[in-house]
Amino acid sequence: MAQLASITPLNAALFSGLVSSSYFFFGGVGIANVGIMHAITDPAGAKLAVSQKVALQSWNYDVGKWHMGGAIVATVVSLSTAALLAPSRALALPAAGAAFLASLIIPWTALLMGPVNDAIGELAQTRALETAGPDRAVLEEGALALIYKWRRLHRVRIAVGAGAWVGALIAFTGGL
């Protein structure tokens, strides 16, 4: 019972920030390196038609936006709260820095990745890549370019997420 008495709003915020930033960062790494994005973009991997790659990427976004969006918002709120509740500057700074880095992911995703996701989603919905025709090769090339652009943007997002996770880890261990 004595351990339960040590659960404070600060500790809860630090724990929540660490868990949510871990989910975002390690989930993003997994998707990119061994998950669906790897299957879509690895030339030696699964032999998929471009239309299948587009459909998988669109599905991945539709499912992931709620998980990853929720994780990053939880990270920002939790670590901002921890920074406000921190009794010392040494604890507040890593929490605030991690919250700031995590907050950068939101406009990055909305402004830079959102249009790419929308274009991929439109290709998947219209099934334009499934019809034969003279423009199919051009459409497929454009679709693959969008997928690879998304992957490049996602790598930047992972790097920023890594910074947020490291800051959350420093704040959490400093708050123990």
C-alpha positions in Angstrom: 0.0 0.0 0.0 2.9 2.4 0.6 3.7 2.4 -3.1 0.2 3.6 -4.0 0.7 6.7 -1.8 3.6 7.8 -4.0 1.4 8.1 -7.0 1.1 11.9 -7.5 -0.3 13.9 -10.3 3.3 14.7 -11.4 4.2 11.0 -11.4 1.1 10.1 -13.3 1.8 12.8 -15.9 5.4 11.6 -16.3 4.4 8.0 -16.6 1.6 8.8 -19.1 4.0 10.9 -21.2 6.6 8.2 -21.3 4.1 5.5 -22.2 2.4 7.6 -24.9 5.7 8.8 -26.4 7.0 5.2 -26.4 3.9 4.0 -28.2 4.3 6.7 -30.8 8.0 6.4 -31.3 8.4 2.6 -31.2 5.1 2.1 -33.2 6.4 4.4 -35.9 9.8 2.6 -36.0 8.0 -0.7 -36.3 5.7 0.4 -39.0 8.6 1.8 -41.1 11.1 -1.0 -40.6 9.2 -4.3 -40.2 5.6 -3.4 -40.6 3.3 -2.5 -43.4 5.5 0.3 -44.8 8.4 -2.0 -45.1 6.3 -4.6 -47.0 5.1 -1.8 -49.3 8.4 -0.2 -50.1 10.9 -3.1 -49.9 11.7 -4.1 -53.5 12.9 -7.5 -52.4 9.9 -8.0 -50.1 6.3 -8.8 -50.9 5.4 -8.7 -54.6 2.4 -6.4 -54.6 0.8 -4.5 -57.4 0.9 -0.7 -57.1 -2.9 -0.7 -56.5 -2.4 -3.1 -53.6 0.4 -0.9 -52.2 -1.8 2.1 -52.4 -4.7 0.3 -50.8 -2.5 -0.9 -47.9 -1.0 2.5 -47.4 -4.4 4.1 -47.3 -5.7 1.5 -44.9 -2.6 2.0 -42.7 -3.3 5.7 -42.5 -7.0 5.3 -41.8 -6.3 2.9 -38.8 -3.1 4.6 -37.6 -4.2 8.2 -37.5 -6.4 7.5 -34.4 -3.7 5.5 -32.6 -0.8 7.7 -33.4 -2.7 10.9 -33.3 -4.1 10.0 -29.8 -0.6 9.0 -28.6 1.0 12.3 -29.7 -1.8 14.4 -28.2 -1.5 12.4 -24.9 2.3 12.9 -25.0 1.9 16.7 -25.4 -0.8 17.0 -22.7 1.0 14.7 -20.2 4.4 16.2 -20.6 3.1 19.8 -20.5 1.3 18.9 -17.3 4.4 17.4 -15.9 6.4 20.5 -16.8 3.9 22.7 -15.0 3.8 20.4 -11.9 7.6 19.9 -11.7 9.1 21.1 -8.5 12.4 22.0 -10.1 13.7 23.4 -13.3 15.9 20.3 -13.8 12.7 18.2 -14.1 10.6 20.8 -15.9 13.0 21.5 -18.8 13.2 17.9 -20.2 9.4 17.5 -19.8 8.7 20.8 -21.5 11.3 20.1 -24.2 9.8 16.7 -24.9 6.3 18.2 -25.0 7.5 20.9 -27.4 9.1 18.3 -29.7 5.9 16.2 -29.6 3.8 19.2 -30.4 5.8 19.8 -33.6 4.7 16.5 -34.9 1.1 17.6 -35.1 1.5 20.4 -37.7 4.2 18.4 -39.5 1.7 15.6 -39.9 -1.3 17.8 -40.7 0.4 20.2 -43.1 3.0 18.1 -44.9 1.9 14.5 -44.6 -1.9 15.2 -44.7 -2.0 16.1 -48.4 0.1 13.0 -49.2 -2.3 10.8 -47.3 -5.3 12.5 -48.9 -3.8 11.9 -52.4 -3.1 8.2 -51.6 -6.5 7.8 -50.2 -8.1 9.3 -53.3 -6.2 6.9 -55.5 -7.3 4.0 -53.3 -11.0 5.1 -53.3 -11.3 5.8 -57.0 -9.4 2.5 -57.9 -7.8 4.4 -60.7 -4.8 2.1 -60.6 -6.9 -1.0 -61.2 -8.0 0.0 -64.7 -5.9 -0.6 -67.8 -5.2 2.3 -70.0 -2.5 4.4 -71.5 -2.2 6.6 -68.3 -1.8 3.7 -65.9 2.0 3.7 -65.9 2.0 7.4 -65.2 -0.5 6.9 -62.4 1.5 4.1 -60.9 4.7 6.1 -61.0 2.9 9.0 -59.3 1.4 6.7 -56.7 4.8 5.2 -55.8 6.3 8.6 -55.6 3.6 9.6 -53.0 4.3 6.4 -51.0 8.1 7.1 -51.0 7.4 10.8 -50.1 5.3 9.7 -47.2 8.1 7.4 -46.0 10.6 10.2 -46.1 8.3 12.5 -44.2 7.6 9.7 -41.7 11.3 9.3 -41.0 11.6 12.9 -40.0 8.6 12.4 -37.8 10.2 9.4 -36.2 13.4 11.4 -35.5 11.4 14.1 -33.8 9.4 11.5 -31.9 12.7 10.0 -30.8 13.7 13.3 -29.3 10.3 13.5 -27.5 10.7 10.0 -26.2 14.3 10.7 -24.9 13.1 13.9 -23.2 10.2 11.9 -21.6 12.5 9.2 -20.4 14.9 11.8 -18.9 12.0 13.6 -17.2 10.5 10.3 -16.0 13.8 9.0 -14.5 14.4 12.5 -13.0 11.0 12.5 -11.4 11.5 9.1 -9.6 
